[in-house]
């Protein structure tokens, strides 16, 4: 009769069903009590979570170790393996590079954490759920920052140390992906953690503080990397300009290629700047894009002002210079920063100094855009005219300016 009752048979099926349920619950308690009592469960779960994250990050760790043991010249090439420049293929290629931060890896870490939280909610007592979820989120913050994001960003910053090398513009993609990861973490916190810790508890305040501290550290690192990248771009442009040939602005009269195609240094600079512009558009919001391109464009303007003063420029060379400056201006116009475009209009007007007759220099200074240029700068360019040292008339005109 007792057995029949336990298996739900006989005249008292409802009572038997209750007995079976009670019996099974008691057995379950007896079997798992030692694993879930006190802090036993959360300690095991925390350890399992750490191990799962470390396992997920093994490809990343191995890639870093391989770079660190490789020759110095190639030490950081692996960072950018398959990292996309633009956004079009970004979400399709997140299983790609093991060498740096990717959305795919970060999403997988968040998935592991979500599964861990789900188990904690199921197995912990109702009164311990909030503390368990908070503790597990604290572990996530620590691991995703110190074991993944910051080591990756440190490597990227280190890759920009050698200013003799052309900067790898895929760094812009790393900046974008890192920002995406922080946004994913914020969404994860709101959907997975917040419902179980509330908004009025000390747990909530502590977790928000930890999360915001991590995001602030990421922002600081990205600002540092962005500034390093701007410096690397400016330095690379300077190195291109330093290779400008002395004869570029004194071409032979029959050198048609110079008049139509401009100088090699200009073409290399503007091609590089075009790539920078595209990388910024693909990976940055408008505010940050304008800051980066504004800094690079302003530096270019200052460099060109000083650069052109180094050359003696003939009339035919002045035509080549006009062609170069027109290309610089077209490239800068793509930045879509009006104040910067205005400065390159001035630079284009300065180029006219080398193609007008000496009699027209005074009107060029007084009647056009160059009226806002100081006399010393204007005279410095006039003195780079090829005829300045050859013609007393030119010197007299300059002296009256």
C-alpha positions, 0 to 999 in steps of 0.5 A: 500500500505504501509503495502504491501510494508512492508511485501514485496508484490506488484510491488516494492518487492526489495524496500519493502525488504529494508524498512523491513530490515531498519524497523527491525534494527531500532526496534532492536536499540530501544529495545536494545540501553539501554543495549549496549550503553556505558559500559552497555553491557560489564559490564553486560557481565563481571558480567555474566562471573564471575557468570558463573565461580563461578557456575562452581567452586562450586564443587571445593569450596565445596570440599575445605570447607569440607576438611577445616572443617574435622579433621586435620588428614584427612583434605587433603585426598580429594585432590587426589580423583580419580586424576590419577598418569599416563597419560594413563587415565588422559584425561578420568578422568577429571570430577573426582576430585573436590578437585584439578586442573583438565583439565576438569574443566579448559577446561570448564572455557575456554569454558565459556570464549570463549562463552563470547568473541563470544557474545562480538564480536557480540554485541559490536561495531567494535571499542570496540571489542578489549577493550572488549576482552582484559577486558574479558581475564583479568577477566579470568586470575584473576578468573582462578588463584586466585579462582582456580589454586592457592588455589588448589596448596596451598592445595597440598603444605599444604598436604606435610607438615606432613613429618611423613606420606608417601607422596601421589605420586598422587601429581606428577599427580597434577604437570602434570595437572597444567602444562597442564592447563597453556599450554591450557591457552596459546593455548586459548590466541592465538586462542580466544584472539590474533586475536582481540587484535593484536600484536602491541597494548598496549592491547597486551603487557598488556595481555601478561604481565598478562598471563605470570605473571600467568604462572610464579606464577604457575611455582613457585608454582609447583617448591615449591611443587616439592621440598616439595615432594622430601623432603617428599620422602627423609624423608619417606625413612629415616624413613624406614631406621630408622626401620632397625633391629640391627640383620639384618646384623648379621643373624643366619647361618640358616636364609636362607630368609635373604640371598635370600630376603634381609632385610625388610627395603631395600624391603620397600625402593626399592618398594617405590622408584619404585613407585616414578620412575613410577610416575615421568615417567608418569608425568614429562618431562625428564629434571624435572624427572632427577632433581627429581630422581637425588635429591632423589637418591643422598640423598639415597646414602648419607643416606646409607653410614651413615646408614651402619656405624651404624651396626656391620656386620658379614660375613653372614651379609655381604652377606645380605648387598650385597643382599640389595645393589644389590637391591638398585643398580637395583632400582637406575639403573631404574632412568637412570642417569649414574652418580648416577648409578656409585655411587651405584657401589661404594656402592656395592664395599664397601659392599665387605669389610664385606665378604673378609678376612682381608688379602684382605682388602689392595688389595680391597682398592688399586686395585678396584673401592674403590681406589677412596674412601678416607681412612677415609671412608674405615677404618670407614667401616672396623671397622664395621666388626664383627671381628674388635674388636675380632681380633688383625690381623684385627686391624693391617691390618686396621692400615696399610691401 
